[in-house]
Amino acid sequence: MNSLDWAVLIGYFGVMVAIGLWSHKRVDTVSDFFTAGGKMPWWLSGISHHMSGYSAVMFTGYAGIAYQYGVTSFVTWSLPIAIGIFIGAKLFAPRLNRLRSRLHVASPLEYLKNRYNLQTQQALAWSGLLLKIVDVGAKWAAIATLLSVFTGLSISQGILITGVVTGVYCTVGGLWADALTELGQFVIQLFAGLAMLFAVMGELDGFSTLWTVWDKLPDGHAEPTAGPYTVTFLLAFLFIKTFEYNGGMWNQAQRYMATDSAASATRSARLSAVLWFVWPLVLFFPMWCAPLLVEAQKPDASDSYALMTEQLLPHGLLGLVIVGFFSHTMAMCSSDANAIAAVFTRDIAPTLSKAARGWSERAGLIAARWTTVAFLGLSMAIATQVNSPAFKDIITVVIKWVAGLMGPIAIPFMLGLMRPFRKSGPTAALVSWAAGLIAFWLVNYPVDWAVEGGVPLQYQVSVPLAVSLVLYVLIGFVKPEDTPERDAVLARINEGDGEGRHGDGTGTAAAVPAQDGGPAPAPQPRG
């Protein structure tokens, strides 16, 4: 990097902070901070949803997969995410929006106290919080790794710089700042991604590279599945990502909650699904061509994209592409920080402190901002340990830990929204959650150590979710725990999908029981 590249990078950081400070004016309440007051346009929500699913792991871990195995990086990663989000556009997005509009909650998990009980809510909240600290730590480590390649800064210095800038804008501006910076980051990444695509085509056969390059690439590079990324892995990943990217990891759920209606949430999800299908093709194509242009130095080839960028792009454009790396990571990490702050201040803190149950709007906002800072600090500390023996490497944390542990947390949360699973109560939720976590530990460690060659990756990530799903459904039949109070919650979430007696816009909603420590929200007319 030279002074021009540094100017682009510093200018980007400045714009992100400025957007955060401007967004501060739009945040007057806790609802504004966590769900944008339900006023976010569907197109902004869709772009924000899309951007909050990326990170610099795309340009390190997945770039390595693309370098080694080719097209399978798209087929077994972004394609199942696109399909999963499209499925969730009708299945989950409108229901998640109704959590805010009808139950008047600011955190995705707030409804769990009435849907199950306080113990279930706390189990999912604490386990999800701890997992997210590790997950976001991996994202910080990924972007710091890239920064070290270009600038020579240490990993710790890169983590500190990125984390502090992200912390400023997402702490002062809440979800509005997240969404607006993600819009800016999307535009930046659009130009950066196209610049890299054109640079690679210019270095090879021009525009015809799109169809002439395949005969020159290593054998198997055009195969849809390769290496450990088999058809079984693809199906398992589709199942997992359908839950994760429709709200199972909370930050995407907030994007649906932030729109003004269930219909807008559905449109938001469909836009995100289209972007997930189209845009990764632009990003991945240069990565597929990388074996013809650079020789990766790391065993997992996670440095291949950075090396290619340095080789092909002039200064200025190089800075723009580096900004693109930052844009994805900061989008995901800031959205996760906001989601975790929502869960901690709305779901965890009131059970730990009597004072927290009586917070005013101002006190709640202060708590939300301090929680955001604390989460970012903890995840940055974890980031310095991502390459330790406990975590092994960045891609292990992201694929194995997050995909494997997300399922047991997401199953009770996501399926709890749907009336067909109304008989699955607290027992089903807690047992499925605990058994899924135990299954993850067994498959990834004792069983993996005992089996020659280890347990295949697809089973390491899918078995925990499968165990949780089967137990959640089975226990609901064996020990049904549906009650009038729980049915009332489900009626408020589901009516309007053809599952209740009235659609959106008519009728009177069922009363929702009181949250622990607070009054019940008054029934609201639909419309």
Backbone torsions as a table, in degrees:
resi	resn	phi	psi	omega
1	MET	NA	141.5	173.2
2	ASN	-114.8	-168.6	-174.7
3	SER	-62.8	-33.2	179.3
4	LEU	-65.9	-43.4	177.7
5	ASP	-63.1	-42.5	178.6
6	TRP	-63.1	-37.6	178.8
7	ALA	-62.9	-41.4	177.5
8	VAL	-62.6	-45.2	-177.6
9	LEU	-65.6	-46.7	-179.6
10	ILE	-66.2	-38.0	176.7
11	GLY	-61.6	-40.3	177.5
12	TYR	-61.2	-48.7	178.5
13	PHE	-57.5	-41.0	-179.7
14	GLY	-63.4	-42.3	178.8
15	VAL	-63.9	-41.5	179.4
16	MET	-61.2	-42.8	178.6
17	VAL	-65.8	-40.4	179.6
18	ALA	-62.4	-41.4	177.5
19	ILE	-62.4	-41.1	178.3
20	GLY	-61.3	-42.7	-180.0
21	LEU	-67.3	-39.0	176.7
22	TRP	-64.6	-41.3	-179.5
23	SER	-64.9	-24.8	179.7
24	HIS	-54.1	-32.5	-178.5
25	LYS	-69.3	-19.7	-177.6
26	ARG	-93.9	0.3	-176.5
27	VAL	-109.1	103.2	178.5
28	ASP	-111.9	-21.7	-176.0
29	THR	-132.9	169.3	176.0
30	VAL	-61.5	-38.2	178.5
31	SER	-62.1	-40.2	176.7
32	ASP	-61.9	-41.2	-175.7
33	PHE	-67.3	-40.0	-172.9
34	PHE	-99.3	-28.5	-176.4
35	THR	-133.0	17.6	179.3
36	ALA	55.0	24.7	178.9
37	GLY	64.8	15.5	-177.9
38	GLY	70.2	23.9	-174.4
39	LYS	-115.2	10.1	-176.0
40	MET	-78.8	129.7	176.8
41	PRO	-60.9	148.2	-175.1
42	TRP	-61.8	-35.8	-177.8
43	TRP	-70.0	-35.9	176.6
44	LEU	-69.7	-39.5	176.7
45	SER	-61.6	-40.7	-179.1
46	GLY	-66.7	-43.4	177.4
47	ILE	-65.4	-41.7	178.4
48	SER	-62.9	-42.1	177.7
49	HIS	-59.6	-44.3	-179.7
50	HIS	-64.3	-49.3	-176.2
51	MET	-66.8	-33.2	-177.5
52	SER	-74.0	-1.4	176.8
53	GLY	-96.8	-3.6	-179.8
54	TYR	-102.0	169.7	167.7
55	SER	-163.4	-179.8	178.2
56	ALA	-65.6	-11.8	174.8
57	VAL	-59.2	-28.3	174.9
58	MET	-57.1	-37.7	-174.2
59	PHE	-98.0	0.6	175.3
60	THR	-119.8	-77.2	-177.0
61	GLY	-60.2	-51.2	-178.0
62	TYR	-75.1	-26.6	172.3
63	ALA	-64.0	-36.6	175.9
64	GLY	-64.2	-41.4	177.3
65	ILE	-63.4	-43.1	179.1
66	ALA	-63.0	-39.2	179.7
67	TYR	-64.6	-41.5	-175.0
68	GLN	-84.9	-36.6	-170.7
69	TYR	-120.8	-12.8	176.1
70	GLY	81.6	-133.5	-169.1
71	VAL	-58.6	-24.6	-178.9
72	THR	-58.8	-22.5	178.1
73	SER	-61.0	-35.8	176.7
74	PHE	-81.6	-46.3	-173.8
75	VAL	-63.9	-37.1	-176.0
76	THR	-101.6	6.7	177.1
77	TRP	-126.5	-75.5	-173.3
78	SER	-73.5	-33.0	178.6
79	LEU	-61.1	-50.1	177.0
80	PRO	-63.0	-30.7	176.6
81	ILE	-65.3	-44.0	178.9
82	ALA	-60.4	-45.2	179.8
83	ILE	-64.6	-43.7	-179.1
84	GLY	-61.8	-41.9	179.6
85	ILE	-67.4	-38.0	178.6
86	PHE	-63.2	-40.1	176.3
87	ILE	-62.3	-43.2	-177.1
88	GLY	-73.5	-12.7	-178.9
89	ALA	-58.1	-35.7	176.5
90	LYS	-101.1	-27.9	-173.0
91	LEU	-80.6	-41.4	-172.9
92	PHE	-118.1	-39.2	-172.8
93	ALA	-55.3	-49.6	-179.4
94	PRO	-65.4	-34.9	179.8
95	ARG	-67.0	-40.9	178.5
96	LEU	-65.2	-36.8	177.1
97	ASN	-62.7	-37.3	-178.8
98	ARG	-70.7	-17.6	173.1
99	LEU	-58.7	-43.3	179.3
100	ARG	-77.4	-48.7	-171.3
101	SER	-71.9	-28.7	-176.5
102	ARG	-111.5	-35.0	179.0
103	LEU	-96.7	-8.8	174.8
104	HIS	58.3	47.1	178.3
105	VAL	-105.4	156.3	178.2
106	ALA	-109.8	-12.7	178.0
107	SER	-117.5	141.1	179.0
108	PRO	-57.0	-29.6	-175.1
109	LEU	-91.3	-4.2	-176.7
110	GLU	-58.9	-35.6	-175.9
111	TYR	-69.1	-15.5	-174.7
112	LEU	-66.9	-25.8	178.4
113	LYS	-61.3	-38.9	179.5
114	ASN	-88.3	-31.2	179.5
115	ARG	-71.1	-37.1	177.4
116	TYR	-123.0	-96.6	174.5
117	ASN	-162.9	178.7	-176.2
118	LEU	-64.8	-38.2	-178.3
119	GLN	-62.0	-41.4	178.4
120	THR	-64.3	-45.7	178.9
121	GLN	-57.5	-44.2	-177.7
122	GLN	-69.0	-38.6	178.9
123	ALA	-60.5	-46.7	-179.3
124	LEU	-69.6	-37.7	-178.2
125	ALA	-66.3	-48.4	-177.0
126	TRP	-68.0	-43.0	-178.7
127	SER	-67.7	-39.2	177.8
128	GLY	-66.4	-38.3	178.6
129	LEU	-61.6	-46.7	-179.5
130	LEU	-64.9	-39.7	178.9
131	LEU	-64.7	-40.2	-177.9
132	LYS	-67.9	-31.9	176.3
133	ILE	-60.7	-43.8	178.9
134	VAL	-68.3	-43.5	-178.6
135	ASP	-59.9	-50.5	-179.2
136	VAL	-67.9	-32.1	174.4
137	GLY	-58.2	-40.2	177.6
138	ALA	-63.7	-36.4	179.4
139	LYS	-66.9	-42.9	177.2
140	TRP	-60.9	-42.8	-179.2
141	ALA	-63.0	-36.7	-179.6
142	ALA	-64.9	-46.9	-178.3
143	ILE	-70.7	-33.8	177.8
144	ALA	-66.8	-34.1	176.7
145	THR	-62.8	-44.1	178.0
146	LEU	-65.1	-42.3	-178.9
147	LEU	-62.1	-36.3	-179.5
148	SER	-66.8	-33.7	178.5
149	VAL	-63.8	-41.2	-174.2
150	PHE	-85.1	-33.4	-169.7
151	THR	-114.8	-18.9	-175.2
152	GLY	83.7	0.2	175.6
153	LEU	-65.3	150.8	177.1
154	SER	-71.9	162.9	178.4
155	ILE	-58.3	-43.6	-178.3
156	SER	-64.0	-40.1	178.3
157	GLN	-65.2	-41.0	178.2
158	GLY	-63.3	-41.9	178.1
159	ILE	-62.1	-44.3	-177.8
160	LEU	-63.2	-47.5	-177.9
161	ILE	-61.5	-49.8	-177.5
162	THR	-65.1	-43.2	-177.7
163	GLY	-65.2	-40.0	-178.6
164	VAL	-66.2	-45.5	179.6
165	VAL	-62.1	-45.6	178.7
166	THR	-61.4	-42.4	-178.7
167	GLY	-60.8	-37.0	-178.3
168	VAL	-63.7	-52.1	-172.2
169	TYR	-75.7	-36.0	-177.5
170	CYS	-79.4	-21.4	178.8
171	THR	-77.8	-41.1	-176.9
172	VAL	-82.7	-29.3	-172.2
173	GLY	-108.1	-8.3	177.3
174	GLY	63.2	-151.0	-175.0
175	LEU	-66.2	-31.6	175.9
176	TRP	-60.5	-45.5	179.0
177	ALA	-63.2	-41.5	178.3
178	ASP	-57.1	-51.2	-174.6
179	ALA	-66.3	-42.8	-177.9
180	LEU	-70.1	-38.4	175.3
181	THR	-67.5	-34.6	177.7
182	GLU	-66.9	-33.3	174.2
183	LEU	-63.6	-46.7	176.9
184	GLY	-62.7	-39.7	179.5
185	GLN	-66.4	-33.5	177.7
186	PHE	-64.6	-43.4	179.0
187	VAL	-63.8	-44.5	178.6
188	ILE	-60.4	-46.3	-178.5
189	GLN	-66.2	-30.3	176.8
190	LEU	-60.0	-49.4	179.4
191	PHE	-68.8	-41.0	-178.6
192	ALA	-65.3	-44.1	-179.8
193	GLY	-64.0	-42.4	178.4
194	LEU	-66.8	-37.3	178.1
195	ALA	-60.2	-42.3	-179.6
196	MET	-69.4	-39.4	178.3
197	LEU	-60.7	-48.5	-178.5
198	PHE	-66.8	-35.1	179.5
199	ALA	-64.5	-42.1	179.6
200	VAL	-67.0	-44.6	179.3
201	MET	-63.9	-37.7	178.4
202	GLY	-65.0	-32.6	-179.9
203	GLU	-76.0	-24.7	-178.0
204	LEU	-103.6	-109.2	-173.7
205	ASP	-111.4	22.7	-177.6
206	GLY	73.3	-151.5	-177.6
207	PHE	-60.1	-31.8	-178.4
208	SER	-67.1	-10.6	176.7
209	THR	-55.0	-30.7	-178.4
210	LEU	-55.2	-30.8	179.8
211	TRP	-119.8	-13.5	-179.0
212	THR	-91.7	-17.1	-171.9
213	VAL	-73.0	-21.3	-169.1
214	TRP	-66.4	-31.5	179.1
215	ASP	-74.5	-16.3	-177.4
216	LYS	-94.3	-18.8	-176.4
217	LEU	-75.8	161.9	178.6
218	PRO	-56.8	154.8	179.5
219	ASP	-56.6	137.1	176.9
220	GLY	84.9	-1.8	-176.7
221	HIS	-66.6	-24.6	-179.2
222	ALA	-94.7	0.9	-179.7
223	GLU	-75.3	137.4	-178.1
224	PRO	-65.7	-30.7	176.7
225	THR	-129.2	141.7	-177.3
226	ALA	-159.2	158.5	177.9
227	GLY	57.3	-137.6	179.8
228	PRO	-76.3	-6.6	-176.5
229	TYR	-94.4	77.4	-173.3
230	THR	-90.4	178.2	176.1
231	VAL	-60.9	-39.8	177.7
232	THR	-61.4	-42.0	176.3
233	PHE	-61.9	-42.7	179.6
234	LEU	-58.4	-47.3	-179.6
235	LEU	-65.7	-41.1	178.0
236	ALA	-63.9	-41.2	-178.7
237	PHE	-66.8	-38.7	176.6
238	LEU	-60.2	-44.3	179.8
239	PHE	-62.8	-45.9	-178.6
240	ILE	-65.2	-47.4	-174.8
241	LYS	-71.1	-24.7	174.6
242	THR	-60.8	-38.0	176.5
243	PHE	-78.2	-47.6	-173.0
244	GLU	-63.5	-48.1	-172.9
245	TYR	-85.9	-0.5	172.2
246	ASN	-103.2	11.3	175.5
247	GLY	128.5	-5.2	-177.0
248	GLY	-62.1	-26.0	176.5
249	MET	-105.7	17.0	164.5
250	TRP	79.4	-46.7	-174.7
251	ASN	-64.5	-36.9	176.2
252	GLN	-69.0	-32.1	177.0
253	ALA	-60.7	-37.4	179.7
254	GLN	-61.9	-34.1	179.1
255	ARG	-64.3	-38.7	177.1
256	TYR	-70.7	-38.3	179.8
257	MET	-65.8	-27.6	-174.3
258	ALA	-77.8	-16.2	180.0
259	THR	-76.6	167.9	-173.0
260	ASP	-81.9	-14.1	-177.4
261	SER	-157.4	166.8	177.3
262	ALA	-63.4	-37.8	179.3
263	ALA	-64.7	-38.9	178.0
264	SER	-66.1	-37.1	177.5
265	ALA	-62.4	-39.4	177.7
266	THR	-64.2	-43.8	177.8
267	ARG	-63.2	-39.7	177.3
268	SER	-58.0	-46.3	-178.9
269	ALA	-64.5	-40.6	-179.4
270	ARG	-65.6	-38.9	176.2
271	LEU	-62.3	-44.9	178.6
272	SER	-60.4	-40.9	-179.7
273	ALA	-62.4	-43.1	178.9
274	VAL	-62.9	-44.2	179.2
275	LEU	-62.0	-39.1	179.2
276	TRP	-67.0	-27.3	178.6
277	PHE	-79.8	-37.2	-172.1
278	VAL	-92.1	-52.5	-169.0
279	TRP	-64.8	-40.4	178.6
280	PRO	-59.7	-25.8	176.2
281	LEU	-62.3	-39.2	178.6
282	VAL	-66.6	-40.9	-179.0
283	LEU	-72.1	-36.8	-174.1
284	PHE	-78.3	-30.3	-174.2
285	PHE	-55.8	-47.5	176.3
286	PRO	-59.9	-34.1	179.3
287	MET	-67.0	-36.9	177.9
288	TRP	-66.6	-32.4	-179.6
289	CYS	-81.4	-11.7	-172.7
290	ALA	-53.9	-38.2	-179.9
291	PRO	-58.9	-21.2	179.0
292	LEU	-84.9	-11.2	-171.1
293	LEU	-118.7	-32.3	-177.7
294	VAL	-139.0	161.5	174.3
295	GLU	-113.6	112.8	-178.5
296	ALA	-61.6	142.3	-178.7
297	GLN	-95.4	-27.7	-178.8
298	LYS	-89.4	148.4	-178.4
299	PRO	-57.8	-34.3	-179.4
300	ASP	-91.9	4.9	178.2
301	ALA	60.8	22.3	-177.8
302	SER	-71.2	-9.8	178.3
303	ASP	-98.0	2.7	-172.1
304	SER	-64.3	-42.4	-177.5
305	TYR	-68.1	-41.7	179.1
306	ALA	-62.8	-42.7	178.8
307	LEU	-63.1	-40.7	-180.0
308	MET	-67.0	-38.2	178.9
309	THR	-62.3	-46.7	179.2
310	GLU	-60.7	-36.7	-175.3
311	GLN	-75.1	-36.4	-168.1
312	LEU	-99.1	-28.1	-169.4
313	LEU	-100.2	140.6	174.8
314	PRO	-74.8	161.8	178.0
315	HIS	-62.1	145.9	-172.6
316	GLY	100.0	-62.2	173.3
317	LEU	-67.6	-36.1	175.5
318	LEU	-59.8	-44.9	177.8
319	GLY	-61.3	-37.3	179.4
320	LEU	-64.8	-42.0	179.4
321	VAL	-66.7	-39.4	176.5
322	ILE	-62.0	-39.8	174.9
323	VAL	-60.3	-37.8	176.6
324	GLY	-60.4	-39.2	175.5
325	PHE	-58.4	-48.1	-178.6
326	PHE	-62.9	-38.7	-174.1
327	SER	-59.6	-43.2	-179.5
328	HIS	-66.9	-45.8	-177.4
329	THR	-66.5	-44.9	-178.8
330	MET	-66.1	-33.2	176.9
331	ALA	-62.7	-48.4	-178.6
332	MET	-68.0	-45.2	-175.2
333	CYS	-67.8	-39.1	178.6
334	SER	-67.7	-37.4	178.8
335	SER	-68.2	-38.7	176.5
336	ASP	-65.1	-39.9	179.8
337	ALA	-62.0	-41.3	179.0
338	ASN	-65.8	-41.1	179.6
339	ALA	-64.8	-43.1	179.8
340	ILE	-65.5	-40.2	177.2
341	ALA	-61.1	-39.2	177.8
342	ALA	-62.3	-47.0	-178.0
343	VAL	-65.6	-41.1	-178.0
344	PHE	-68.8	-48.8	-174.5
345	THR	-74.6	-30.1	-176.8
346	ARG	-95.8	-26.1	-173.1
347	ASP	-114.9	-38.7	-174.9
348	ILE	-93.0	-51.0	-176.0
349	ALA	-55.9	-42.2	179.7
350	PRO	-62.4	-23.5	177.2
351	THR	-84.2	-19.9	-179.2
352	LEU	-92.8	-26.7	-173.3
353	SER	-138.4	129.5	176.0
354	LYS	-64.9	-35.7	179.8
355	ALA	-61.8	-36.7	-178.7
356	ALA	-64.7	-28.3	179.8
357	ARG	-71.2	-16.9	-179.5
358	GLY	-114.1	19.7	-179.5
359	TRP	-58.9	138.0	169.6
360	SER	-76.1	173.8	178.0
361	GLU	-59.0	-43.0	-178.6
362	ARG	-65.3	-44.6	179.1
363	ALA	-64.1	-38.8	178.2
364	GLY	-63.7	-39.7	177.7
365	LEU	-65.1	-42.6	178.6
366	ILE	-61.8	-43.6	178.7
367	ALA	-62.4	-40.4	-180.0
368	ALA	-61.7	-42.9	-178.0
369	ARG	-69.8	-41.3	178.0
370	TRP	-66.6	-35.5	177.2
371	THR	-65.0	-39.6	177.1
372	THR	-59.9	-45.4	179.0
373	VAL	-61.8	-44.0	-178.3
374	ALA	-63.8	-42.2	179.2
375	PHE	-63.0	-44.8	179.2
376	LEU	-61.5	-40.9	179.1
377	GLY	-63.1	-44.1	179.4
378	LEU	-65.0	-43.2	-179.1
379	SER	-66.7	-33.8	176.8
380	MET	-67.2	-37.2	177.1
381	ALA	-65.0	-42.6	177.4
382	ILE	-62.3	-35.5	-177.2
383	ALA	-58.0	-31.9	-179.8
384	THR	-70.2	-11.4	-177.3
385	GLN	-111.2	5.2	-173.6
386	VAL	-60.7	-36.0	-178.9
387	ASN	-90.1	13.5	177.0
388	SER	-76.3	165.1	-179.6
389	PRO	-56.7	-29.2	-178.7
390	ALA	-66.1	-35.4	-178.1
391	PHE	-104.6	-22.1	179.7
392	LYS	75.0	-70.6	179.5
393	ASP	-159.6	175.9	-173.0
394	ILE	-62.4	-48.0	-174.2
395	ILE	-67.5	-29.9	176.5
396	THR	-63.4	-45.2	179.9
397	VAL	-61.2	-46.6	-173.7
398	VAL	-70.8	-47.9	-175.9
399	ILE	-79.4	-52.4	-172.7
400	LYS	-76.8	-55.9	-174.6
401	TRP	-66.5	-49.9	-175.7
402	VAL	-70.1	-49.0	-179.9
403	ALA	-64.1	-38.6	-177.6
404	GLY	-73.8	-37.8	-176.0
405	LEU	-91.3	-17.8	-179.5
406	MET	-63.2	-40.8	-174.7
407	GLY	-55.4	-53.6	179.9
408	PRO	-59.0	-28.3	178.1
409	ILE	-80.6	-37.9	-173.9
410	ALA	-79.7	-32.2	-174.8
411	ILE	-56.0	-55.6	180.0
412	PRO	-64.1	-35.0	-179.4
413	PHE	-68.0	-49.5	-174.4
414	MET	-77.3	-47.9	-179.2
415	LEU	-70.8	-23.4	176.4
416	GLY	-64.2	-15.2	177.8
417	LEU	-77.8	-16.5	-166.3
418	MET	-108.2	136.3	-176.0
419	ARG	-64.7	-32.6	177.9
420	PRO	-58.5	-18.5	-179.7
421	PHE	-109.0	25.6	-175.9
422	ARG	-65.5	-24.1	-179.8
423	LYS	-77.5	-15.1	178.2
424	SER	-81.6	110.1	-176.0
425	GLY	-109.4	-151.9	-176.5
426	PRO	-58.3	-39.8	-179.6
427	THR	-62.9	-47.8	179.2
428	ALA	-61.0	-42.2	-177.4
429	ALA	-65.5	-48.5	-176.1
430	LEU	-70.6	-41.5	180.0
431	VAL	-66.4	-43.6	-179.9
432	SER	-64.9	-38.5	177.7
433	TRP	-63.2	-51.9	-177.1
434	ALA	-65.1	-43.1	-179.1
435	ALA	-65.1	-35.9	177.9
436	GLY	-65.1	-41.2	178.2
437	LEU	-65.6	-41.5	178.0
438	ILE	-63.9	-41.3	179.2
439	ALA	-61.7	-39.0	177.8
440	PHE	-60.7	-47.2	-179.4
441	TRP	-62.3	-44.8	-177.9
442	LEU	-63.7	-48.6	-174.6
443	VAL	-68.0	-38.0	-174.1
444	ASN	-85.8	-17.4	-176.0
445	TYR	-125.3	-80.7	-176.7
446	PRO	-56.8	-47.2	-178.8
447	VAL	-68.5	-41.6	180.0
448	ASP	-60.7	-39.5	179.3
449	TRP	-70.3	-30.2	-174.7
450	ALA	-84.4	-21.6	-176.8
451	VAL	-92.5	131.7	179.3
452	GLU	-64.1	125.9	-177.8
453	GLY	84.8	-6.3	178.0
454	GLY	81.2	164.8	177.8
455	VAL	-77.9	130.9	179.0
456	PRO	-55.6	147.5	-174.8
457	LEU	-56.5	-38.4	-176.5
458	GLN	-62.5	-31.4	178.8
459	TYR	-81.5	-31.7	177.4
460	GLN	-61.0	-37.5	-176.6
461	VAL	-92.6	-24.0	-173.5
462	SER	-97.6	-28.7	-177.3
463	VAL	-59.6	-44.2	179.3
464	PRO	-58.8	-42.9	179.4
465	LEU	-66.1	-41.8	-179.9
466	ALA	-62.4	-42.5	178.0
467	VAL	-60.8	-45.9	179.6
468	SER	-62.7	-43.7	-178.2
469	LEU	-63.0	-48.5	-178.1
470	VAL	-61.6	-46.0	-178.9
471	LEU	-67.3	-38.1	179.7
472	TYR	-60.3	-46.0	-179.4
473	VAL	-72.2	-45.7	-175.7
474	LEU	-63.4	-45.9	-179.1
475	ILE	-65.3	-32.0	176.3
476	GLY	-61.3	-34.0	177.0
477	PHE	-78.9	-41.7	-177.0
478	VAL	-73.2	-39.2	-177.7
479	LYS	-131.9	72.6	-177.8
480	PRO	-64.4	137.0	-178.2
481	GLU	-130.5	30.7	176.4
482	ASP	-74.6	138.7	179.4
483	THR	-133.6	162.9	177.2
484	PRO	-56.9	-36.4	-179.9
485	GLU	-66.3	-43.2	178.9
486	ARG	-69.2	-36.4	176.7
487	ASP	-63.9	-33.5	178.7
488	ALA	-65.1	-39.9	176.9
489	VAL	-61.8	-47.1	-178.9
490	LEU	-64.2	-35.4	179.1
491	ALA	-62.3	-41.8	-179.9
492	ARG	-65.4	-35.3	-177.3
493	ILE	-78.3	-32.9	-169.0
494	ASN	-99.8	-26.9	-177.2
495	GLU	-61.7	134.5	-172.9
496	GLY	112.1	-10.1	177.4
497	ASP	-106.8	13.1	-176.5
498	GLY	82.9	5.0	-178.1
499	GLU	-98.2	-19.4	177.5
500	GLY	-102.8	-177.5	-178.3
501	ARG	-79.7	-17.3	-178.9
502	HIS	-128.7	148.5	172.0
503	GLY	-89.2	175.5	176.9
504	ASP	-59.4	132.7	174.0
505	GLY	109.0	-10.3	178.5
506	THR	-137.2	162.1	172.5
507	GLY	81.9	178.7	179.5
508	THR	-118.2	130.2	-177.1
509	ALA	-73.4	151.9	176.3
510	ALA	-67.3	150.5	179.0
511	ALA	-71.6	142.9	178.1
512	VAL	-101.7	133.0	179.7
513	PRO	-62.9	159.4	-176.9
514	ALA	-66.8	142.4	170.1
515	GLN	-71.9	151.8	177.5
516	ASP	-60.7	125.1	175.6
517	GLY	85.0	9.4	-179.9
518	GLY	-156.3	164.4	-178.9
519	PRO	-74.5	156.9	177.2
520	ALA	-73.1	142.0	174.1
521	PRO	-65.6	141.5	-180.0
522	ALA	-69.9	145.3	176.0
523	PRO	-57.5	137.8	-177.6
524	GLN	-112.6	140.1	173.3
525	PRO	-67.6	143.2	179.0
526	ARG	-83.9	145.4	178.4
527	GLY	150.4	NA	NA
